[in-house]
């Protein structure tokens, strides 16, 4: 994708075309810069010797000139699709996210247990961040919220979906499976590559939607979900009606009925 889509678009702007090896150097420099804080980007190309009291702790002049680095930053684009006939603030990254998910589906197979949750990409200004969210319980509460699923063994995230919120264009086609409900659709999209494998996805209470758990079970994906909301007994009764499960409460007592539990209960599909 980088070679076939990103480079041709960048080279329309760059006087000296970029290639794969230079792009890897560029990414490596960003990673090095990302290990520091409190520095201006220009400090990494300063002519002064590194100091422990001011400026950047190291210099990058031996790897790439500041002028070339800034050129690449200005030329960097992630799509070759034309602008839609409506306002879509996510258009510059939509194709990249889809391509990344497709590539991970092709090259990565998660272990037997996975975890689906929310992750934050920190950003402080709502005016320069499409889809800006404030999630108080997160360590970095401001920025973009992503729904992600990762392998519980390797810790590798292999599917992501941006929460667009109020900035989602009304003209945009609804995501796949959303006719079953937004949360159900999300669960099915992020676990698509696991269908029929008998693997387990761990969910917190925010994703514990009865219809979603049943739809996953129908597709050969088992769930471990925490129930801590109202009508717990109703949820358990309905789940037991649709599929065989083991219900384990925090006190290691096996619950065989559909009692209305007052504490958190984990549901393990079997």
SVG drawing of the C-alpha trace seen along z (x, -y; Angstrom):
<svg xmlns="http://www.w3.org/2000/svg" viewBox="-35 -26 64 52">
<polyline fill="none" stroke="black" stroke-width="0.4" points="0.0,0.0 2.8,-2.4 4.6,-1.8 1.5,-1.6 -0.6,-4.4 1.4,-6.7 4.7,-7.1 3.1,-8.0 1.0,-10.7 4.0,-12.0 6.2,-12.1 3.8,-14.4 5.0,-17.1 8.5,-16.1 11.3,-17.3 13.4,-14.3 11.3,-11.2 11.1,-9.1 11.8,-5.4 11.3,-2.6 14.7,-2.8 14.4,-6.5 10.9,-6.1 12.1,-3.6 14.7,-6.1 12.0,-8.8 9.8,-6.4 12.8,-5.5 13.6,-9.2 10.0,-9.8 10.3,-6.8 13.5,-8.3 11.8,-11.7 8.9,-10.0 11.1,-8.7 11.6,-12.2 9.4,-15.0 9.7,-18.8 11.7,-19.4 10.9,-21.3 11.4,-19.3 14.0,-21.7 16.1,-20.9 17.0,-17.5 18.9,-19.3 20.5,-22.0 24.1,-22.9 24.8,-23.1 26.2,-20.1 23.6,-18.1 23.0,-19.3 21.3,-17.6 19.7,-20.9 18.2,-22.3 17.2,-21.2 17.1,-17.6 19.3,-14.9 20.6,-13.8 21.0,-15.0 19.7,-13.5 21.8,-15.3 23.8,-12.2 20.6,-10.4 18.6,-13.0 18.7,-16.8 16.1,-18.8 15.0,-20.3 14.4,-16.8 12.6,-15.7 10.2,-18.7 9.7,-18.1 8.5,-14.6 6.2,-15.7 4.6,-18.2 4.2,-15.8 2.9,-12.9 -0.6,-11.7 -2.4,-8.4 -4.9,-8.1 -5.2,-8.5 -9.0,-8.5 -10.7,-11.7 -12.6,-13.9 -16.2,-12.8 -19.0,-15.2 -19.7,-15.8 -17.6,-16.9 -15.7,-14.0 -13.0,-14.9 -11.8,-11.3 -11.3,-11.0 -7.5,-11.3 -7.1,-8.2 -10.1,-6.0 -8.3,-4.0 -5.2,-3.6 -7.1,-2.1 -8.9,0.3 -5.7,1.3 -4.0,1.9 -6.8,4.1 -6.8,6.1 -3.1,6.6 -3.2,7.7 -5.9,10.2 -3.6,11.6 -0.4,11.8 -1.4,12.3 -3.2,15.1 -4.1,14.4 -3.7,16.9 -6.6,18.8 -7.6,15.8 -8.1,12.2 -9.3,9.0 -11.6,6.4 -11.5,3.0 -11.1,-0.8 -7.8,-2.6 -7.0,-6.3 -4.7,-8.1 -3.9,-11.3 -4.6,-14.7 -5.3,-17.9 -7.2,-20.2 -10.7,-19.3 -10.4,-21.8 -7.6,-20.0 -8.8,-16.4 -11.7,-15.0 -13.6,-12.6 -12.3,-14.2 -13.4,-12.3 -13.2,-12.9 -13.1,-9.6 -12.5,-10.4 -11.6,-6.9 -8.7,-6.6 -5.0,-7.4 -5.0,-9.8 -8.7,-11.0 -8.4,-13.4 -8.0,-12.5 -9.3,-9.8 -11.0,-6.7 -10.3,-3.5 -12.0,-0.1 -9.2,2.4 -8.8,6.2 -5.5,7.7 -4.0,11.1 -3.8,12.1 -0.6,14.1 1.6,11.9 0.0,8.5 -0.3,7.6 -3.3,5.5 -4.6,6.9 -7.8,4.9 -8.8,1.3 -11.8,-0.9 -12.0,-4.6 -14.9,-6.0 -16.0,-8.9 -18.8,-10.1 -20.6,-13.3 -18.1,-13.9 -19.2,-10.8 -20.7,-12.1 -24.4,-11.5 -23.9,-10.5 -21.5,-7.7 -22.7,-4.2 -23.4,-2.4 -20.7,0.0 -21.2,3.7 -23.5,5.6 -24.8,2.4 -28.3,3.5 -28.0,5.9 -27.1,3.0 -24.0,0.8 -22.3,2.9 -23.2,6.2 -21.9,4.9 -18.6,3.8 -18.1,7.2 -18.7,9.0 -16.4,6.7 -13.5,6.9 -13.7,10.7 -14.4,11.5 -11.0,13.2 -11.7,15.5 -15.0,16.9 -15.1,20.7 -11.9,21.0 -13.3,21.6 -11.1,18.9 -12.2,16.7 -12.7,13.0 -12.7,11.3 -15.1,8.3 -15.8,5.8 -19.4,4.9 -19.6,2.2 -19.6,4.8 -21.7,7.4 -24.7,7.2 -26.8,10.4 -27.5,10.3 -23.7,9.8 -22.7,12.8 -25.2,15.0 -24.2,13.8 -20.5,14.5 -21.5,18.0 -23.3,18.7 -20.1,17.9 -17.9,20.1 -16.3,17.4 -16.6,17.9 -16.9,15.0 -15.9,14.2 -17.9,11.2 -18.5,9.4 -22.2,8.7 -22.5,6.0 -25.6,4.1 -29.2,4.4 -31.4,7.4 -28.5,9.8 -30.8,12.7 -32.7,11.9 -29.5,11.8 -28.4,15.2 -31.8,16.7 -31.9,15.6 -28.3,16.7 -28.9,20.1 -32.0,20.4 -29.8,19.9 -26.6,21.7 -24.8,23.9 -22.8,21.9 -20.9,22.2 -21.6,19.3 -19.0,18.7 -19.6,16.1 -16.8,14.3 -17.1,16.8 -16.4,19.8 -20.0,21.0 -21.5,22.6 -24.9,20.9 -27.2,23.3 -30.3,21.2 -31.2,17.6 -31.1,16.0 -30.9,12.2 -27.2,11.8 -26.2,8.7 -22.5,9.0 -20.4,9.1 -20.7,12.4 -18.5,13.8 -20.2,15.7 -18.0,18.3 -19.5,19.8 -18.8,23.5"/>
</svg>
